[in-house]
């Protein structure tokens, strides 16, 4: 009977560990999704800034400064 109790204790421990790992995995997945959205926003900001810089450069008709 002691073997059965030991096996039940091991199963309970494994079930608790699986639940803890499942929670950690879910939290990591949420964090990854937030980071992916942040990367998407940053990429869009870089594209927008590049487009604005291109517009400023195209609108600038000033000659380049003289070199000393």
C-alpha positions as CSV (number, residue, x, y, z in Angstrom):
1,X,0.0,0.0,0.0
2,X,3.0,2.3,0.6
3,X,4.0,2.1,-3.0
4,X,0.5,3.3,-4.1
5,X,0.7,6.3,-1.8
6,X,4.2,7.1,-3.1
7,X,3.0,7.0,-6.6
8,X,0.0,9.1,-5.8
9,X,2.3,11.7,-4.1
10,X,4.5,11.7,-7.2
11,X,1.5,12.1,-9.5
12,X,0.3,15.0,-7.4
13,X,3.7,16.6,-7.6
14,X,3.9,16.2,-11.3
15,X,0.4,17.7,-11.7
16,X,1.4,20.7,-9.7
17,X,4.6,21.1,-11.7
18,X,2.7,20.9,-15.0
19,X,0.2,23.5,-13.8
20,X,3.1,25.8,-12.7
21,X,4.8,25.3,-16.1
22,X,1.6,25.9,-17.9
23,X,1.1,29.2,-16.1
24,X,4.7,30.3,-16.8
25,X,4.3,29.4,-20.5
26,X,1.1,31.4,-20.8
27,X,2.8,34.4,-19.1
28,X,5.8,34.1,-21.5
29,X,3.5,33.9,-24.5
30,X,1.7,37.1,-23.4
31,X,5.0,38.8,-23.0
32,X,6.2,37.7,-26.4
33,X,3.0,39.0,-28.0
34,X,3.4,42.4,-26.3
35,X,7.0,42.6,-27.5
36,X,6.0,41.7,-31.0
37,X,3.4,44.5,-31.0
38,X,6.0,46.9,-29.7
39,X,8.5,45.9,-32.4
40,X,5.7,46.4,-35.0
41,X,5.1,49.9,-33.6
42,X,8.8,50.7,-33.6
43,X,9.2,49.5,-37.2
44,X,6.3,51.7,-38.3
45,X,7.8,54.7,-36.4
46,X,11.1,54.2,-38.2
47,X,9.4,54.0,-41.6
48,X,7.5,57.2,-40.8
49,X,10.6,59.0,-39.7
50,X,12.5,57.9,-42.8
51,X,9.6,59.1,-45.0
52,X,9.7,62.5,-43.2
53,X,13.4,62.8,-43.6
54,X,13.1,62.0,-47.3
55,X,10.4,64.7,-47.6
56,X,12.6,67.3,-45.8
57,X,15.6,66.4,-48.0
58,X,13.5,66.6,-51.2
59,X,12.0,70.0,-50.1
60,X,15.4,71.5,-49.3
61,X,16.7,73.5,-52.2
62,X,19.5,75.1,-50.3
63,X,23.0,74.5,-51.7
64,X,25.3,72.5,-49.5
65,X,27.5,74.6,-47.1
66,X,31.0,75.4,-48.3
67,X,33.7,73.2,-47.1
68,X,36.5,74.8,-45.2
